[in-house]
């Protein structure tokens, strides 16, 4: 007959101690991530959304945001786009604490605002790794991979067919 299949908690503790961990990984003392800050006191990150790519530099300041050499109010005239860009600051509780300089290429204004938001979020984590849980729970560190579907041959658009004519 086989041994008794029931085990006690002490047996399981002995089993956990017997399992080797990965070499070089110490489970008791996990060191927090180091901030990535350059000589000018900035952190850098790249953000992407649809066809847009944003290069973002973040440094402590009064909250000025510059996009492609222009003020954010003139580049993103719609309030919704500026709100999208400021979401990571509000989620982390760091509004008006960082100056942002970014260059963005490709796509339309909506995709560019999303790319700048993604870049700001990643740059904030590079500057202060302690902000990662707040930004991750808000979904700001995840790259939105949705793209426009390509047009198919024989169709008017990606899925729309031409209007059918009976006669």
MODELLER restraints for C-alpha pairs under 7 A, 6 or more apart:
rsr = mdl.restraints
at = mdl.atoms
rsr.add(forms.Gaussian(group=physical.xy_distance, feature=features.Distance(at['CA:33:A'], at['CA:129:A']), mean=6.03, stdev=0.5))
rsr.add(forms.Gaussian(group=physical.xy_distance, feature=features.Distance(at['CA:35:A'], at['CA:126:A']), mean=5.42, stdev=0.5))
rsr.add(forms.Gaussian(group=physical.xy_distance, feature=features.Distance(at['CA:35:A'], at['CA:127:A']), mean=5.10, stdev=0.5))
rsr.add(forms.Gaussian(group=physical.xy_distance, feature=features.Distance(at['CA:35:A'], at['CA:128:A']), mean=5.69, stdev=0.5))
rsr.add(forms.Gaussian(group=physical.xy_distance, feature=features.Distance(at['CA:35:A'], at['CA:129:A']), mean=6.24, stdev=0.5))
rsr.add(forms.Gaussian(group=physical.xy_distance, feature=features.Distance(at['CA:36:A'], at['CA:43:A']), mean=6.06, stdev=0.5))
rsr.add(forms.Gaussian(group=physical.xy_distance, feature=features.Distance(at['CA:36:A'], at['CA:126:A']), mean=5.19, stdev=0.5))
rsr.add(forms.Gaussian(group=physical.xy_distance, feature=features.Distance(at['CA:36:A'], at['CA:127:A']), mean=5.83, stdev=0.5))
rsr.add(forms.Gaussian(group=physical.xy_distance, feature=features.Distance(at['CA:37:A'], at['CA:43:A']), mean=4.78, stdev=0.5))
rsr.add(forms.Gaussian(group=physical.xy_distance, feature=features.Distance(at['CA:37:A'], at['CA:127:A']), mean=6.23, stdev=0.5))
rsr.add(forms.Gaussian(group=physical.xy_distance, feature=features.Distance(at['CA:41:A'], at['CA:59:A']), mean=6.17, stdev=0.5))
rsr.add(forms.Gaussian(group=physical.xy_distance, feature=features.Distance(at['CA:42:A'], at['CA:57:A']), mean=6.10, stdev=0.5))
rsr.add(forms.Gaussian(group=physical.xy_distance, feature=features.Distance(at['CA:42:A'], at['CA:58:A']), mean=5.31, stdev=0.5))
rsr.add(forms.Gaussian(group=physical.xy_distance, feature=features.Distance(at['CA:42:A'], at['CA:59:A']), mean=4.59, stdev=0.5))
rsr.add(forms.Gaussian(group=physical.xy_distance, feature=features.Distance(at['CA:43:A'], at['CA:57:A']), mean=5.65, stdev=0.5))
rsr.add(forms.Gaussian(group=physical.xy_distance, feature=features.Distance(at['CA:43:A'], at['CA:58:A']), mean=5.24, stdev=0.5))
rsr.add(forms.Gaussian(group=physical.xy_distance, feature=features.Distance(at['CA:43:A'], at['CA:59:A']), mean=6.56, stdev=0.5))
rsr.add(forms.Gaussian(group=physical.xy_distance, feature=features.Distance(at['CA:43:A'], at['CA:123:A']), mean=5.66, stdev=0.5))
rsr.add(forms.Gaussian(group=physical.xy_distance, feature=features.Distance(at['CA:43:A'], at['CA:126:A']), mean=6.11, stdev=0.5))
rsr.add(forms.Gaussian(group=physical.xy_distance, feature=features.Distance(at['CA:43:A'], at['CA:127:A']), mean=5.50, stdev=0.5))
rsr.add(forms.Gaussian(group=physical.xy_distance, feature=features.Distance(at['CA:44:A'], at['CA:56:A']), mean=5.66, stdev=0.5))
rsr.add(forms.Gaussian(group=physical.xy_distance, feature=features.Distance(at['CA:44:A'], at['CA:57:A']), mean=4.62, stdev=0.5))
rsr.add(forms.Gaussian(group=physical.xy_distance, feature=features.Distance(at['CA:44:A'], at['CA:58:A']), mean=6.45, stdev=0.5))
rsr.add(forms.Gaussian(group=physical.xy_distance, feature=features.Distance(at['CA:44:A'], at['CA:123:A']), mean=5.39, stdev=0.5))
rsr.add(forms.Gaussian(group=physical.xy_distance, feature=features.Distance(at['CA:45:A'], at['CA:55:A']), mean=6.15, stdev=0.5))
rsr.add(forms.Gaussian(group=physical.xy_distance, feature=features.Distance(at['CA:45:A'], at['CA:56:A']), mean=5.38, stdev=0.5))
rsr.add(forms.Gaussian(group=physical.xy_distance, feature=features.Distance(at['CA:45:A'], at['CA:57:A']), mean=6.77, stdev=0.5))
rsr.add(forms.Gaussian(group=physical.xy_distance, feature=features.Distance(at['CA:45:A'], at['CA:119:A']), mean=5.38, stdev=0.5))
rsr.add(forms.Gaussian(group=physical.xy_distance, feature=features.Distance(at['CA:45:A'], at['CA:122:A']), mean=5.68, stdev=0.5))
rsr.add(forms.Gaussian(group=physical.xy_distance, feature=features.Distance(at['CA:45:A'], at['CA:123:A']), mean=4.83, stdev=0.5))
rsr.add(forms.Gaussian(group=physical.xy_distance, feature=features.Distance(at['CA:46:A'], at['CA:54:A']), mean=5.65, stdev=0.5))
rsr.add(forms.Gaussian(group=physical.xy_distance, feature=features.Distance(at['CA:46:A'], at['CA:55:A']), mean=4.70, stdev=0.5))
rsr.add(forms.Gaussian(group=physical.xy_distance, feature=features.Distance(at['CA:46:A'], at['CA:56:A']), mean=6.07, stdev=0.5))
rsr.add(forms.Gaussian(group=physical.xy_distance, feature=features.Distance(at['CA:46:A'], at['CA:119:A']), mean=4.89, stdev=0.5))
rsr.add(forms.Gaussian(group=physical.xy_distance, feature=features.Distance(at['CA:47:A'], at['CA:53:A']), mean=5.85, stdev=0.5))
rsr.add(forms.Gaussian(group=physical.xy_distance, feature=features.Distance(at['CA:47:A'], at['CA:54:A']), mean=5.01, stdev=0.5))
rsr.add(forms.Gaussian(group=physical.xy_distance, feature=features.Distance(at['CA:47:A'], at['CA:55:A']), mean=6.52, stdev=0.5))
rsr.add(forms.Gaussian(group=physical.xy_distance, feature=features.Distance(at['CA:47:A'], at['CA:115:A']), mean=4.65, stdev=0.5))
rsr.add(forms.Gaussian(group=physical.xy_distance, feature=features.Distance(at['CA:47:A'], at['CA:116:A']), mean=5.86, stdev=0.5))
rsr.add(forms.Gaussian(group=physical.xy_distance, feature=features.Distance(at['CA:47:A'], at['CA:118:A']), mean=4.61, stdev=0.5))
rsr.add(forms.Gaussian(group=physical.xy_distance, feature=features.Distance(at['CA:47:A'], at['CA:119:A']), mean=3.71, stdev=0.5))
rsr.add(forms.Gaussian(group=physical.xy_distance, feature=features.Distance(at['CA:48:A'], at['CA:54:A']), mean=6.26, stdev=0.5))
rsr.add(forms.Gaussian(group=physical.xy_distance, feature=features.Distance(at['CA:48:A'], at['CA:115:A']), mean=4.32, stdev=0.5))
rsr.add(forms.Gaussian(group=physical.xy_distance, feature=features.Distance(at['CA:48:A'], at['CA:118:A']), mean=6.53, stdev=0.5))
rsr.add(forms.Gaussian(group=physical.xy_distance, feature=features.Distance(at['CA:48:A'], at['CA:143:A']), mean=6.67, stdev=0.5))
rsr.add(forms.Gaussian(group=physical.xy_distance, feature=features.Distance(at['CA:49:A'], at['CA:111:A']), mean=5.32, stdev=0.5))
rsr.add(forms.Gaussian(group=physical.xy_distance, feature=features.Distance(at['CA:49:A'], at['CA:112:A']), mean=6.87, stdev=0.5))
rsr.add(forms.Gaussian(group=physical.xy_distance, feature=features.Distance(at['CA:49:A'], at['CA:114:A']), mean=5.65, stdev=0.5))
rsr.add(forms.Gaussian(group=physical.xy_distance, feature=features.Distance(at['CA:49:A'], at['CA:115:A']), mean=4.72, stdev=0.5))
rsr.add(forms.Gaussian(group=physical.xy_distance, feature=features.Distance(at['CA:49:A'], at['CA:143:A']), mean=6.91, stdev=0.5))
rsr.add(forms.Gaussian(group=physical.xy_distance, feature=features.Distance(at['CA:49:A'], at['CA:144:A']), mean=6.09, stdev=0.5))
rsr.add(forms.Gaussian(group=physical.xy_distance, feature=features.Distance(at['CA:50:A'], at['CA:107:A']), mean=6.90, stdev=0.5))
rsr.add(forms.Gaussian(group=physical.xy_distance, feature=features.Distance(at['CA:50:A'], at['CA:111:A']), mean=5.67, stdev=0.5))
rsr.add(forms.Gaussian(group=physical.xy_distance, feature=features.Distance(at['CA:50:A'], at['CA:145:A']), mean=6.95, stdev=0.5))
rsr.add(forms.Gaussian(group=physical.xy_distance, feature=features.Distance(at['CA:50:A'], at['CA:146:A']), mean=6.52, stdev=0.5))
rsr.add(forms.Gaussian(group=physical.xy_distance, feature=features.Distance(at['CA:50:A'], at['CA:147:A']), mean=5.33, stdev=0.5))
rsr.add(forms.Gaussian(group=physical.xy_distance, feature=features.Distance(at['CA:51:A'], at['CA:106:A']), mean=5.59, stdev=0.5))
rsr.add(forms.Gaussian(group=physical.xy_distance, feature=features.Distance(at['CA:51:A'], at['CA:107:A']), mean=4.80, stdev=0.5))
rsr.add(forms.Gaussian(group=physical.xy_distance, feature=features.Distance(at['CA:51:A'], at['CA:111:A']), mean=6.96, stdev=0.5))
rsr.add(forms.Gaussian(group=physical.xy_distance, feature=features.Distance(at['CA:52:A'], at['CA:104:A']), mean=6.85, stdev=0.5))
rsr.add(forms.Gaussian(group=physical.xy_distance, feature=features.Distance(at['CA:52:A'], at['CA:105:A']), mean=5.59, stdev=0.5))
rsr.add(forms.Gaussian(group=physical.xy_distance, feature=features.Distance(at['CA:52:A'], at['CA:106:A']), mean=4.42, stdev=0.5))
rsr.add(forms.Gaussian(group=physical.xy_distance, feature=features.Distance(at['CA:52:A'], at['CA:107:A']), mean=4.88, stdev=0.5))
rsr.add(forms.Gaussian(group=physical.xy_distance, feature=features.Distance(at['CA:52:A'], at['CA:111:A']), mean=5.74, stdev=0.5))
rsr.add(forms.Gaussian(group=physical.xy_distance, feature=features.Distance(at['CA:52:A'], at['CA:112:A']), mean=5.30, stdev=0.5))
rsr.add(forms.Gaussian(group=physical.xy_distance, feature=features.Distance(at['CA:52:A'], at['CA:115:A']), mean=6.14, stdev=0.5))
rsr.add(forms.Gaussian(group=physical.xy_distance, feature=features.Distance(at['CA:53:A'], at['CA:104:A']), mean=5.63, stdev=0.5))
rsr.add(forms.Gaussian(group=physical.xy_distance, feature=features.Distance(at['CA:53:A'], at['CA:105:A']), mean=5.51, stdev=0.5))
rsr.add(forms.Gaussian(group=physical.xy_distance, feature=features.Distance(at['CA:53:A'], at['CA:106:A']), mean=6.53, stdev=0.5))
rsr.add(forms.Gaussian(group=physical.xy_distance, feature=features.Distance(at['CA:53:A'], at['CA:115:A']), mean=5.94, stdev=0.5))
rsr.add(forms.Gaussian(group=physical.xy_distance, feature=features.Distance(at['CA:54:A'], at['CA:102:A']), mean=6.59, stdev=0.5))
rsr.add(forms.Gaussian(group=physical.xy_distance, feature=features.Distance(at['CA:54:A'], at['CA:103:A']), mean=5.65, stdev=0.5))
rsr.add(forms.Gaussian(group=physical.xy_distance, feature=features.Distance(at['CA:54:A'], at['CA:104:A']), mean=4.14, stdev=0.5))
rsr.add(forms.Gaussian(group=physical.xy_distance, feature=features.Distance(at['CA:54:A'], at['CA:105:A']), mean=6.51, stdev=0.5))
rsr.add(forms.Gaussian(group=physical.xy_distance, feature=features.Distance(at['CA:54:A'], at['CA:115:A']), mean=5.49, stdev=0.5))
rsr.add(forms.Gaussian(group=physical.xy_distance, feature=features.Distance(at['CA:54:A'], at['CA:116:A']), mean=5.45, stdev=0.5))
rsr.add(forms.Gaussian(group=physical.xy_distance, feature=features.Distance(at['CA:54:A'], at['CA:119:A']), mean=6.40, stdev=0.5))
rsr.add(forms.Gaussian(group=physical.xy_distance, feature=features.Distance(at['CA:55:A'], at['CA:102:A']), mean=5.41, stdev=0.5))
rsr.add(forms.Gaussian(group=physical.xy_distance, feature=features.Distance(at['CA:55:A'], at['CA:103:A']), mean=5.32, stdev=0.5))
rsr.add(forms.Gaussian(group=physical.xy_distance, feature=features.Distance(at['CA:55:A'], at['CA:104:A']), mean=6.31, stdev=0.5))
rsr.add(forms.Gaussian(group=physical.xy_distance, feature=features.Distance(at['CA:55:A'], at['CA:119:A']), mean=6.72, stdev=0.5))
rsr.add(forms.Gaussian(group=physical.xy_distance, feature=features.Distance(at['CA:56:A'], at['CA:100:A']), mean=6.90, stdev=0.5))
rsr.add(forms.Gaussian(group=physical.xy_distance, feature=features.Distance(at['CA:56:A'], at['CA:101:A']), mean=6.00, stdev=0.5))
rsr.add(forms.Gaussian(group=physical.xy_distance, feature=features.Distance(at['CA:56:A'], at['CA:102:A']), mean=4.33, stdev=0.5))
rsr.add(forms.Gaussian(group=physical.xy_distance, feature=features.Distance(at['CA:56:A'], at['CA:103:A']), mean=6.74, stdev=0.5))
rsr.add(forms.Gaussian(group=physical.xy_distance, feature=features.Distance(at['CA:56:A'], at['CA:119:A']), mean=5.63, stdev=0.5))
rsr.add(forms.Gaussian(group=physical.xy_distance, feature=features.Distance(at['CA:56:A'], at['CA:120:A']), mean=6.34, stdev=0.5))
rsr.add(forms.Gaussian(group=physical.xy_distance, feature=features.Distance(at['CA:56:A'], at['CA:123:A']), mean=6.99, stdev=0.5))
rsr.add(forms.Gaussian(group=physical.xy_distance, feature=features.Distance(at['CA:57:A'], at['CA:100:A']), mean=5.83, stdev=0.5))
rsr.add(forms.Gaussian(group=physical.xy_distance, feature=features.Distance(at['CA:57:A'], at['CA:101:A']), mean=5.26, stdev=0.5))
rsr.add(forms.Gaussian(group=physical.xy_distance, feature=features.Distance(at['CA:57:A'], at['CA:102:A']), mean=6.07, stdev=0.5))
rsr.add(forms.Gaussian(group=physical.xy_distance, feature=features.Distance(at['CA:58:A'], at['CA:98:A']), mean=6.41, stdev=0.5))
rsr.add(forms.Gaussian(group=physical.xy_distance, feature=features.Distance(at['CA:58:A'], at['CA:99:A']), mean=5.88, stdev=0.5))
rsr.add(forms.Gaussian(group=physical.xy_distance, feature=features.Distance(at['CA:58:A'], at['CA:100:A']), mean=4.82, stdev=0.5))
rsr.add(forms.Gaussian(group=physical.xy_distance, feature=features.Distance(at['CA:58:A'], at['CA:101:A']), mean=6.64, stdev=0.5))
rsr.add(forms.Gaussian(group=physical.xy_distance, feature=features.Distance(at['CA:58:A'], at['CA:123:A']), mean=6.28, stdev=0.5))
rsr.add(forms.Gaussian(group=physical.xy_distance, feature=features.Distance(at['CA:59:A'], at['CA:98:A']), mean=5.46, stdev=0.5))
rsr.add(forms.Gaussian(group=physical.xy_distance, feature=features.Distance(at['CA:59:A'], at['CA:99:A']), mean=5.40, stdev=0.5))
rsr.add(forms.Gaussian(group=physical.xy_distance, feature=features.Distance(at['CA:59:A'], at['CA:100:A']), mean=6.72, stdev=0.5))
rsr.add(forms.Gaussian(group=physical.xy_distance, feature=features.Distance(at['CA:60:A'], at['CA:97:A']), mean=5.90, stdev=0.5))
rsr.add(forms.Gaussian(group=physical.xy_distance, feature=features.Distance(at['CA:60:A'], at['CA:98:A']), mean=4.31, stdev=0.5))
rsr.add(forms.Gaussian(group=physical.xy_distance, feature=features.Distance(at['CA:60:A'], at['CA:99:A']), mean=5.85, stdev=0.5))
rsr.add(forms.Gaussian(group=physical.xy_distance, feature=features.Distance(at['CA:61:A'], at['CA:97:A']), mean=5.50, stdev=0.5))
rsr.add(forms.Gaussian(group=physical.xy_distance, feature=features.Distance(at['CA:61:A'], at['CA:98:A']), mean=4.63, stdev=0.5))
rsr.add(forms.Gaussian(group=physical.xy_distance, feature=features.Distance(at['CA:61:A'], at['CA:99:A']), mean=4.86, stdev=0.5))
rsr.add(forms.Gaussian(group=physical.xy_distance, feature=features.Distance(at['CA:62:A'], at['CA:96:A']), mean=5.50, stdev=0.5))
rsr.add(forms.Gaussian(group=physical.xy_distance, feature=features.Distance(at['CA:62:A'], at['CA:97:A']), mean=5.58, stdev=0.5))
rsr.add(forms.Gaussian(group=physical.xy_distance, feature=features.Distance(at['CA:62:A'], at['CA:98:A']), mean=6.11, stdev=0.5))
rsr.add(forms.Gaussian(group=physical.xy_distance, feature=features.Distance(at['CA:62:A'], at['CA:99:A']), mean=6.15, stdev=0.5))
rsr.add(forms.Gaussian(group=physical.xy_distance, feature=features.Distance(at['CA:63:A'], at['CA:96:A']), mean=3.98, stdev=0.5))
rsr.add(forms.Gaussian(group=physical.xy_distance, feature=features.Distance(at['CA:63:A'], at['CA:97:A']), mean=5.42, stdev=0.5))
rsr.add(forms.Gaussian(group=physical.xy_distance, feature=features.Distance(at['CA:63:A'], at['CA:98:A']), mean=4.92, stdev=0.5))
rsr.add(forms.Gaussian(group=physical.xy_distance, feature=features.Distance(at['CA:63:A'], at['CA:99:A']), mean=4.77, stdev=0.5))
rsr.add(forms.Gaussian(group=physical.xy_distance, feature=features.Distance(at['CA:64:A'], at['CA:99:A']), mean=4.80, stdev=0.5))
rsr.add(forms.Gaussian(group=physical.xy_distance, feature=features.Distance(at['CA:64:A'], at['CA:100:A']), mean=6.27, stdev=0.5))
rsr.add(forms.Gaussian(group=physical.xy_distance, feature=features.Distance(at['CA:65:A'], at['CA:71:A']), mean=6.40, stdev=0.5))
rsr.add(forms.Gaussian(group=physical.xy_distance, feature=features.Distance(at['CA:65:A'], at['CA:72:A']), mean=5.72, stdev=0.5))
rsr.add(forms.Gaussian(group=physical.xy_distance, feature=features.Distance(at['CA:65:A'], at['CA:99:A']), mean=5.81, stdev=0.5))
rsr.add(forms.Gaussian(group=physical.xy_distance, feature=features.Distance(at['CA:65:A'], at['CA:100:A']), mean=4.61, stdev=0.5))
rsr.add(forms.Gaussian(group=physical.xy_distance, feature=features.Distance(at['CA:65:A'], at['CA:101:A']), mean=5.98, stdev=0.5))
rsr.add(forms.Gaussian(group=physical.xy_distance, feature=features.Distance(at['CA:66:A'], at['CA:72:A']), mean=5.59, stdev=0.5))
rsr.add(forms.Gaussian(group=physical.xy_distance, feature=features.Distance(at['CA:66:A'], at['CA:100:A']), mean=6.14, stdev=0.5))
rsr.add(forms.Gaussian(group=physical.xy_distance, feature=features.Distance(at['CA:66:A'], at['CA:101:A']), mean=4.85, stdev=0.5))
rsr.add(forms.Gaussian(group=physical.xy_distance, feature=features.Distance(at['CA:66:A'], at['CA:102:A']), mean=6.25, stdev=0.5))
rsr.add(forms.Gaussian(group=physical.xy_distance, feature=features.Distance(at['CA:67:A'], at['CA:75:A']), mean=6.69, stdev=0.5))
rsr.add(forms.Gaussian(group=physical.xy_distance, feature=features.Distance(at['CA:67:A'], at['CA:101:A']), mean=6.22, stdev=0.5))
rsr.add(forms.Gaussian(group=physical.xy_distance, feature=features.Distance(at['CA:67:A'], at['CA:102:A']), mean=5.06, stdev=0.5))
rsr.add(forms.Gaussian(group=physical.xy_distance, feature=features.Distance(at['CA:67:A'], at['CA:103:A']), mean=5.72, stdev=0.5))
rsr.add(forms.Gaussian(group=physical.xy_distance, feature=features.Distance(at['CA:68:A'], at['CA:102:A']), mean=6.25, stdev=0.5))
rsr.add(forms.Gaussian(group=physical.xy_distance, feature=features.Distance(at['CA:68:A'], at['CA:103:A']), mean=4.71, stdev=0.5))
rsr.add(forms.Gaussian(group=physical.xy_distance, feature=features.Distance(at['CA:68:A'], at['CA:104:A']), mean=6.59, stdev=0.5))
rsr.add(forms.Gaussian(group=physical.xy_distance, feature=features.Distance(at['CA:76:A'], at['CA:82:A']), mean=6.34, stdev=0.5))
rsr.add(forms.Gaussian(group=physical.xy_distance, feature=features.Distance(at['CA:81:A'], at['CA:110:A']), mean=6.69, stdev=0.5))
rsr.add(forms.Gaussian(group=physical.xy_distance, feature=features.Distance(at['CA:81:A'], at['CA:113:A']), mean=5.81, stdev=0.5))
rsr.add(forms.Gaussian(group=physical.xy_distance, feature=features.Distance(at['CA:84:A'], at['CA:113:A']), mean=6.65, stdev=0.5))
rsr.add(forms.Gaussian(group=physical.xy_distance, feature=features.Distance(at['CA:84:A'], at['CA:114:A']), mean=6.89, stdev=0.5))
rsr.add(forms.Gaussian(group=physical.xy_distance, feature=features.Distance(at['CA:84:A'], at['CA:117:A']), mean=6.68, stdev=0.5))
rsr.add(forms.Gaussian(group=physical.xy_distance, feature=features.Distance(at['CA:85:A'], at['CA:113:A']), mean=6.02, stdev=0.5))
rsr.add(forms.Gaussian(group=physical.xy_distance, feature=features.Distance(at['CA:85:A'], at['CA:116:A']), mean=6.42, stdev=0.5))
rsr.add(forms.Gaussian(group=physical.xy_distance, feature=features.Distance(at['CA:85:A'], at['CA:117:A']), mean=4.71, stdev=0.5))
rsr.add(forms.Gaussian(group=physical.xy_distance, feature=features.Distance(at['CA:88:A'], at['CA:117:A']), mean=6.95, stdev=0.5))
rsr.add(forms.Gaussian(group=physical.xy_distance, feature=features.Distance(at['CA:88:A'], at['CA:121:A']), mean=5.79, stdev=0.5))
rsr.add(forms.Gaussian(group=physical.xy_distance, feature=features.Distance(at['CA:88:A'], at['CA:135:A']), mean=6.55, stdev=0.5))
rsr.add(forms.Gaussian(group=physical.xy_distance, feature=features.Distance(at['CA:88:A'], at['CA:140:A']), mean=6.74, stdev=0.5))
rsr.add(forms.Gaussian(group=physical.xy_distance, feature=features.Distance(at['CA:89:A'], at['CA:95:A']), mean=4.91, stdev=0.5))
rsr.add(forms.Gaussian(group=physical.xy_distance, feature=features.Distance(at['CA:91:A'], at['CA:134:A']), mean=6.46, stdev=0.5))
rsr.add(forms.Gaussian(group=physical.xy_distance, feature=features.Distance(at['CA:91:A'], at['CA:135:A']), mean=6.52, stdev=0.5))
rsr.add(forms.Gaussian(group=physical.xy_distance, feature=features.Distance(at['CA:92:A'], at['CA:131:A']), mean=6.34, stdev=0.5))
rsr.add(forms.Gaussian(group=physical.xy_distance, feature=features.Distance(at['CA:92:A'], at['CA:134:A']), mean=5.86, stdev=0.5))
rsr.add(forms.Gaussian(group=physical.xy_distance, feature=features.Distance(at['CA:92:A'], at['CA:135:A']), mean=6.55, stdev=0.5))
rsr.add(forms.Gaussian(group=physical.xy_distance, feature=features.Distance(at['CA:104:A'], at['CA:112:A']), mean=6.49, stdev=0.5))
rsr.add(forms.Gaussian(group=physical.xy_distance, feature=features.Distance(at['CA:118:A'], at['CA:140:A']), mean=6.06, stdev=0.5))
rsr.add(forms.Gaussian(group=physical.xy_distance, feature=features.Distance(at['CA:118:A'], at['CA:141:A']), mean=6.22, stdev=0.5))
rsr.add(forms.Gaussian(group=physical.xy_distance, feature=features.Distance(at['CA:118:A'], at['CA:143:A']), mean=6.95, stdev=0.5))
rsr.add(forms.Gaussian(group=physical.xy_distance, feature=features.Distance(at['CA:121:A'], at['CA:135:A']), mean=6.83, stdev=0.5))
rsr.add(forms.Gaussian(group=physical.xy_distance, feature=features.Distance(at['CA:121:A'], at['CA:140:A']), mean=6.11, stdev=0.5))
rsr.add(forms.Gaussian(group=physical.xy_distance, feature=features.Distance(at['CA:121:A'], at['CA:141:A']), mean=6.12, stdev=0.5))
rsr.add(forms.Gaussian(group=physical.xy_distance, feature=features.Distance(at['CA:122:A'], at['CA:141:A']), mean=6.34, stdev=0.5))
rsr.add(forms.Gaussian(group=physical.xy_distance, feature=features.Distance(at['CA:125:A'], at['CA:131:A']), mean=5.79, stdev=0.5))
rsr.add(forms.Gaussian(group=physical.xy_distance, feature=features.Distance(at['CA:125:A'], at['CA:132:A']), mean=5.53, stdev=0.5))
rsr.add(forms.Gaussian(group=physical.xy_distance, feature=features.Distance(at['CA:135:A'], at['CA:141:A']), mean=6.46, stdev=0.5))
rsr.add(forms.Gaussian(group=physical.xy_distance, feature=features.Distance(at['CA:149:A'], at['CA:158:A']), mean=6.13, stdev=0.5))
rsr.add(forms.Gaussian(group=physical.xy_distance, feature=features.Distance(at['CA:150:A'], at['CA:158:A']), mean=5.62, stdev=0.5))
rsr.add(forms.Gaussian(group=physical.xy_distance, feature=features.Distance(at['CA:151:A'], at['CA:157:A']), mean=5.14, stdev=0.5))
rsr.add(forms.Gaussian(group=physical.xy_distance, feature=features.Distance(at['CA:151:A'], at['CA:158:A']), mean=3.98, stdev=0.5))
rsr.add(forms.Gaussian(group=physical.xy_distance, feature=features.Distance(at['CA:152:A'], at['CA:158:A']), mean=5.38, stdev=0.5))
rsr.add(forms.Gaussian(group=physical.xy_distance, feature=features.Distance(at['CA:155:A'], at['CA:161:A']), mean=4.71, stdev=0.5))
rsr.add(forms.Gaussian(group=physical.xy_distance, feature=features.Distance(at['CA:155:A'], at['CA:162:A']), mean=6.36, stdev=0.5))
rsr.add(forms.Gaussian(group=physical.xy_distance, feature=features.Distance(at['CA:156:A'], at['CA:162:A']), mean=5.61, stdev=0.5))
